[in-house]
Amino acid sequence: MKPLPKKSPAQRMFSGMAGSPLAVVGKPAPVAVAVLEPEPVPAPPAPTTPMPKPCGGCGQERCRYCHPEKQVQTANLSGRHTGKWAYKECGCLETESCIHTSSPENNTTTPDPTHKEIVARFGGIYLPGILQLSRVALTRLLNTPIGFRTEPDHTQPPQKIFKSPAETKTQLAEMTAELAPMKIRIEELKKLISETQDTILGLGKKVMERRRKDHPDDPLLHDENTREQLLNEEKNKLVTYNREKQEIETSRRSMWQKIGVLQHALDIWESTPANFELKPVMREVPIPFEEEFEPPDVKYQDGKFRYVDLPDAAPFDGFLLPGYEFGVAAYRELVEVYDVDNQTNNKKSGVWRRWMRFENEIIIQAYRRHLIEIPKWA
């Protein structure tokens, strides 16, 4: 059965409808036959270049690039993600292989601001008040570790640091190796001595007389001068062999004695005081921020202080407790004595008025060491 020819849209719209200009009155409307149009074949997907894994698949859960949801955890590292810092946070071994440093959009961050730039930015803003940090919190911030140093641990007994016995072992091995050829040479000399003694015995008068009787026609047996010459040569050989053998045996005995001394020294090496030093046990101790903190320079007069960059007409009205100089120790004592409620006092306080700059300096230097964050809106 052939399919019906395809109709125009107008014909398909009015075909079979009552009142249609195309309908034939009195005739049944033709049965519509559905014509299946071929489904379009989807085009093959265009080849796509696989995206490289972030940092080669660093696997660091706190990487703010690979895991933006963890950005809060790395807030103290913000502002450092250029070149030398990004690969440290992501876990890459080389900066050049880190996708976060190679892409231009990730290299737009600026380097850390200098101390002068930070002071110029915040001007007369009291930073502890903006950050809602009490003075007790500032003293705790000064306790924050910024590194470690190694120092002796006097709570533990000193440990023994032994000298290396390698030199003694080398001497022992060399002497032991020299004994083997000595032994071989002594055996050779014993054999030579025995052969020489037999030759001397064969050149003796009694032996020669018996040989002459047995071989009366041999002229060599009747040459007395030749016999005497050969006999003297063999005797000299015997003297030389015995002397060499005696020297080697003497050296060998002396070497055995030295070997015994060296072996005994190795056996008691760890119990000999000359072979070790007593050194204290070392431990790692955190370096608090306080030790690296640099307070502003001040001048003193009548137990009060004034910052050196102020004009000469400025009064010396910085409050100090008796016996203290301007610095962290004096600040801690003031917090202990006057900040009883652990709150940040207002600027009108006579005790804290000139210490505001010192407290701002704590925040600024802590910010430069990435110990604290100052919000961008500050």
Phi, psi and omega per residue, in radians:
M1 nan 2.190 -3.109
K2 -1.434 2.470 3.082
P3 -1.239 2.632 3.102
L4 -1.146 2.611 3.100
P5 -1.106 2.571 -3.093
K6 -1.231 2.276 -3.124
K7 -1.610 2.825 3.074
S8 -1.268 2.870 3.126
P9 -1.042 -0.657 3.134
A10 -1.140 -0.740 3.138
Q11 -1.155 -0.694 3.135
R12 -1.164 -0.554 -3.122
M13 -1.185 -0.764 -3.015
F14 -1.748 -0.141 -3.092
S15 -1.118 2.221 3.081
G16 1.454 0.057 -3.125
M17 -1.689 2.457 3.124
A18 -1.130 2.329 -3.127
G19 1.468 0.052 3.124
S20 -1.243 2.404 3.097
P21 -1.110 -0.284 3.130
L22 -1.661 -0.119 -3.105
A23 -1.375 2.506 3.106
V24 -1.770 2.067 -3.098
V25 -1.285 2.386 3.117
G26 1.575 -0.172 3.116
K27 -1.953 2.480 3.068
P28 -1.176 2.480 3.116
A29 -1.124 2.384 3.136
P30 -1.080 2.548 3.141
V31 -1.269 2.233 3.127
A32 -1.328 2.333 3.120
V33 -1.941 2.183 -3.137
A34 -1.245 2.301 3.095
V35 -1.875 2.076 -3.139
L36 -1.432 2.039 3.080
E37 -1.477 2.498 -3.138
P38 -1.128 2.364 3.123
E39 -1.237 2.437 3.138
P40 -1.176 2.398 3.122
V41 -1.378 2.140 -3.137
P42 -1.135 2.433 -3.141
A43 -1.260 2.521 3.132
P44 -1.092 2.488 -3.126
P45 -1.096 2.489 3.132
A46 -1.204 2.443 3.139
P47 -1.100 2.342 -3.138
T48 -2.002 2.525 3.100
T49 -1.443 2.129 -3.118
P50 -1.085 2.363 3.124
M51 -1.241 2.387 3.119
P52 -1.174 2.588 3.096
K53 -1.174 2.458 3.128
P54 -1.004 2.159 3.122
C55 0.964 0.526 -3.110
G56 1.213 0.434 -3.097
G57 1.303 1.117 -3.010
C58 -1.146 -0.597 3.133
G59 1.316 0.175 3.135
Q60 -1.508 2.086 -3.064
E61 -1.190 -0.373 -3.077
R62 -1.797 0.293 3.111
C63 -1.288 2.040 -3.065
R64 -1.249 -0.266 3.087
Y65 -1.474 -0.834 -3.114
C66 -1.319 -0.508 -3.086
H67 -2.288 1.452 -3.119
P68 -1.029 -0.463 -3.115
E69 -1.173 -0.266 3.136
K70 -1.692 0.246 -3.043
Q71 -1.090 -0.544 -3.135
V72 -1.102 -0.627 -3.104
Q73 -1.216 -0.406 -3.118
T74 -1.891 0.439 -3.100
A75 -1.079 -0.562 -3.106
N76 -1.275 -0.086 3.118
L77 -1.855 0.019 -3.096
S78 -1.124 2.566 -3.112
G79 1.558 -0.047 -3.113
R80 -1.939 0.091 -2.962
H81 -1.539 0.983 3.012
T82 -2.164 2.340 3.009
G83 0.765 -1.584 -2.974
K84 -1.279 -0.242 -3.092
W85 -1.789 -0.584 -3.012
A86 -1.060 -0.731 -3.078
Y87 -1.217 -0.434 3.106
K88 -1.218 -0.715 -3.116
E89 -1.261 -0.607 -3.082
C90 -1.432 -0.349 -3.137
G91 1.685 0.155 -3.137
C92 -1.280 2.607 3.122
L93 -1.424 -0.554 -3.128
E94 -2.224 2.487 3.139
T95 -1.105 -0.692 -3.053
E96 -1.123 -0.479 -3.098
S97 -1.554 0.029 -3.103
C98 -1.552 2.134 -3.115
I99 -1.136 -0.455 -3.111
H100 -1.280 -0.463 3.120
T101 -1.667 -0.385 -3.090
S102 -1.430 -0.480 -3.123
S103 -1.401 2.366 -3.050
P104 -1.070 -0.608 -3.071
E105 -1.163 -0.300 -3.139
N106 -1.709 0.036 3.132
N107 -1.897 0.460 -3.095
T108 -1.652 -0.117 -3.125
T109 -1.265 2.603 -3.123
T110 -1.638 2.730 3.107
P111 -1.166 2.910 -3.131
D112 -1.013 2.377 3.122
P113 -1.211 2.672 3.100
T114 -1.363 2.945 3.125
H115 -1.066 -0.712 -3.132
K116 -1.126 -0.705 3.137
E117 -1.136 -0.678 3.137
I118 -1.165 -0.748 3.128
V119 -1.097 -0.720 3.127
A120 -1.167 -0.554 -3.108
R121 -1.224 -0.785 -3.026
F122 -1.583 -0.324 3.038
G123 0.938 -2.177 -3.093
G124 -1.609 0.306 3.131
I125 -1.260 2.337 3.069
Y126 -1.516 1.749 -2.987
L127 -1.144 -0.702 3.116
P128 -1.035 -0.576 3.110
G129 -1.198 -0.697 3.120
I130 -1.149 -0.731 -3.115
L131 -1.429 -0.066 3.137
Q132 0.995 0.844 3.113
L133 -1.878 2.195 3.063
S134 -1.308 2.927 3.140
R135 -1.212 -0.526 3.030
V136 -1.109 -0.675 3.094
A137 -1.122 -0.608 3.099
L138 -1.159 -0.691 3.087
T139 -1.135 -0.610 3.070
R140 -1.201 -0.606 3.085
L141 -1.092 -0.621 3.094
L142 -1.155 -0.354 3.107
N143 -1.506 -0.088 -3.069
T144 -1.112 2.257 3.113
P145 -1.191 2.399 3.068
I146 -2.073 0.070 3.137
G147 2.967 -2.953 -3.131
F148 -2.409 2.609 3.014
R149 -2.277 2.778 -3.129
T150 -1.806 2.288 3.127
E151 -2.541 2.791 -3.122
P152 -1.134 2.480 3.075
D153 -1.775 1.715 -3.065
H154 -1.376 -0.050 3.082
T155 -1.406 -0.206 -3.137
Q156 -1.995 2.614 3.114
P157 -1.149 2.624 3.131
P158 -1.101 2.647 -3.132
Q159 -1.827 2.664 3.137
K160 -1.482 2.206 3.052
I161 -1.883 1.844 -3.037
F162 -1.430 2.502 2.981
K163 -1.269 2.727 -3.116
S164 -1.353 2.274 3.079
P165 -1.499 0.289 -3.048
A166 -1.084 -0.712 -3.122
E167 -1.122 -0.747 3.111
T168 -1.129 -0.709 3.110
K169 -1.135 -0.628 3.111
T170 -1.146 -0.774 3.094
Q171 -1.068 -0.718 3.136
L172 -1.109 -0.723 3.139
A173 -1.173 -0.692 3.142
E174 -1.140 -0.751 3.131
M175 -1.156 -0.714 3.116
T176 -1.098 -0.636 3.130
A177 -1.198 -0.511 3.140
E178 -1.316 -0.335 -3.102
L179 -1.202 -0.609 -3.066
A180 -1.102 -0.901 3.107
P181 -1.127 -0.509 3.074
M182 -1.093 -0.769 -3.135
K183 -1.110 -0.709 3.132
I184 -1.117 -0.759 3.138
R185 -1.127 -0.654 3.103
I186 -1.099 -0.718 3.101
E187 -1.122 -0.669 3.094
E188 -1.130 -0.748 3.140
L189 -1.154 -0.625 3.087
K190 -1.073 -0.693 3.140
K191 -1.196 -0.731 3.114
L192 -1.133 -0.697 3.123
I193 -1.095 -0.750 3.140
S194 -1.109 -0.739 3.139
E195 -1.164 -0.680 3.138
T196 -1.162 -0.701 3.095
Q197 -1.080 -0.699 3.091
D198 -1.123 -0.666 3.135
T199 -1.171 -0.763 3.113
I200 -1.062 -0.722 3.121
L201 -1.106 -0.645 3.132
G202 -1.217 -0.409 3.132
L203 -1.608 0.113 3.128
G204 -1.215 2.809 -3.064
K205 -1.108 -0.787 -3.085
K206 -1.114 -0.712 3.141
V207 -1.180 -0.689 -3.139
M208 -1.165 -0.638 3.113
E209 -1.106 -0.715 3.109
R210 -1.149 -0.648 3.140
R211 -1.196 -0.636 3.110
R212 -1.123 -0.659 3.104
K213 -1.155 -0.692 -3.124
D214 -1.298 -0.519 -3.114
H215 -2.269 1.303 -3.095
P216 -1.187 -0.357 -3.082
D217 -1.592 -0.034 -3.103
D218 -1.492 1.967 -3.091
P219 -1.175 -0.514 -3.107
L220 -1.142 -0.530 -3.119
L221 -1.296 -0.327 -3.124
H222 -1.733 0.018 3.133
D223 -1.586 1.774 -3.066
E224 -1.221 -0.647 -3.123
N225 -1.103 -0.720 3.133
T226 -1.130 -0.715 3.120
R227 -1.060 -0.766 -3.128
E228 -1.134 -0.680 -3.140
Q229 -1.143 -0.782 3.120
L230 -1.137 -0.644 -3.124
L231 -1.147 -0.734 3.130
N232 -1.130 -0.697 3.126
E233 -1.078 -0.733 -3.128
E234 -1.200 -0.636 3.108
K235 -1.148 -0.697 3.090
N236 -1.096 -0.711 3.087
K237 -1.047 -0.731 -3.115
L238 -1.116 -0.699 3.114
V239 -1.114 -0.759 -3.133
T240 -1.112 -0.790 3.139
Y241 -1.078 -0.759 -3.123
N242 -1.153 -0.687 3.129
R243 -1.118 -0.773 3.122
E244 -1.117 -0.710 3.131
K245 -1.118 -0.687 -3.141
Q246 -1.178 -0.735 3.125
E247 -1.098 -0.735 -3.138
I248 -1.154 -0.729 3.133
E249 -1.126 -0.646 3.099
T250 -1.131 -0.797 3.113
S251 -1.093 -0.667 -3.128
R252 -1.154 -0.697 3.103
R253 -1.158 -0.727 3.119
S254 -1.106 -0.669 3.136
M255 -1.193 -0.659 3.086
W256 -1.072 -0.664 3.108
Q257 -1.134 -0.751 3.111
K258 -1.123 -0.691 3.111
I259 -1.082 -0.696 3.108
G260 -1.102 -0.708 3.128
V261 -1.131 -0.784 -3.138
L262 -1.125 -0.715 -3.138
Q263 -1.147 -0.664 3.097
H264 -1.150 -0.688 3.105
A265 -1.085 -0.663 3.094
L266 -1.204 -0.621 -3.117
D267 -1.153 -0.578 -3.106
I268 -1.930 0.436 -3.045
W269 -1.008 -0.845 -3.036
E270 -1.290 -0.285 3.135
S271 -1.766 0.034 3.129
T272 -1.605 2.093 -3.091
P273 -1.031 -0.498 -3.111
A274 -1.238 -0.229 -3.058
N275 -1.717 0.054 3.125
F276 -2.567 2.807 3.070
E277 -2.126 2.516 3.078
L278 -1.612 2.003 3.138
K279 -2.156 2.556 -3.138
P280 -1.206 2.652 3.065
V281 -1.267 2.283 -3.116
M282 -1.647 2.595 3.113
R283 -2.431 2.723 3.093
E284 -1.593 2.238 -3.115
V285 -2.090 2.295 3.135
P286 -1.146 2.491 3.075
I287 -1.653 1.989 -3.140
P288 -1.276 2.682 3.105
F289 -1.001 -0.518 -3.123
E290 -0.997 -0.641 -3.079
E291 -1.227 -0.455 3.138
E292 -1.733 -0.117 -3.115
F293 -1.239 2.346 -3.138
E294 -1.955 1.826 3.137
P295 -1.248 2.750 3.085
P296 -1.085 2.689 3.118
D297 -1.369 2.403 -3.125
V298 -2.350 2.904 2.988
K299 -2.052 2.733 -3.087
Y300 -2.062 2.598 3.017
Q301 -2.858 2.118 3.093
D302 0.983 0.717 3.095
G303 1.321 0.136 3.092
K304 -2.057 2.900 -3.140
F305 -2.256 2.823 3.067
R306 -2.572 2.445 -3.128
Y307 -1.186 2.448 -2.990
V308 -1.190 -0.445 -3.099
D309 -1.464 0.020 3.083
L310 -1.423 2.716 3.131
P311 -1.116 2.774 -3.106
D312 -1.096 -0.417 -3.139
A313 -1.373 -0.182 -3.122
A314 -1.178 2.466 -3.092
P315 -1.346 2.738 3.005
F316 -1.546 1.553 -3.061
D317 -2.166 0.261 3.066
G318 -1.322 2.196 -3.033
F319 -1.402 2.325 3.077
L320 -2.333 2.487 3.021
L321 -1.304 2.588 3.136
P322 -1.020 2.359 3.102
G323 1.538 0.025 -3.117
Y324 -2.072 2.542 2.988
E325 -1.820 2.792 -3.102
F326 -1.042 2.206 3.129
G327 2.809 -2.916 -3.056
V328 -1.157 -0.724 -3.117
A329 -1.078 -0.753 3.129
A330 -1.146 -0.653 3.133
Y331 -1.156 -0.751 3.117
R332 -1.049 -0.724 -3.117
E333 -1.181 -0.659 3.083
L334 -1.105 -0.730 3.109
V335 -1.104 -0.665 -3.133
E336 -1.178 -0.633 -3.030
V337 -1.549 -0.766 -2.958
Y338 -1.848 -0.351 -3.113
D339 -1.769 1.094 -3.023
V340 -1.147 -0.679 -3.061
D341 -1.497 0.133 3.085
N342 0.999 0.590 3.126
Q343 -1.996 2.783 3.072
T344 -1.438 1.930 -3.105
N345 -1.246 2.777 -3.119
N346 -1.332 2.986 -3.045
K347 -1.240 -0.265 -3.087
K348 -1.380 -0.142 -3.127
S349 -1.159 2.243 3.138
G350 -1.163 -0.498 -3.133
V351 -1.228 -0.733 -2.955
W352 -1.753 -0.068 -2.997
R353 -0.986 -0.809 -3.105
R354 -1.535 -0.059 3.095
W355 -1.607 -0.069 -3.125
M356 -1.068 -0.705 3.138
R357 -1.143 -0.679 3.078
F358 -1.057 -0.751 -3.137
E359 -1.191 -0.658 3.040
N360 -1.075 -0.641 -3.140
E361 -1.155 -0.599 3.059
I362 -1.057 -0.811 -3.122
I363 -1.124 -0.775 -3.079
I364 -1.120 -0.821 -3.123
Q365 -1.211 -0.584 3.058
A366 -1.172 -0.633 3.106
Y367 -1.144 -0.713 3.131
R368 -1.192 -0.435 3.074
R369 -1.613 0.127 3.101
H370 1.072 0.574 3.054
L371 -1.583 -0.293 -3.076
I372 -2.657 2.734 3.130
E373 -2.001 2.415 3.034
I374 -1.838 2.151 -3.088
P375 -1.049 2.624 -3.086
K376 -1.134 -0.445 -3.099
W377 -1.398 -0.153 -3.097
A378 -1.187 nan nan
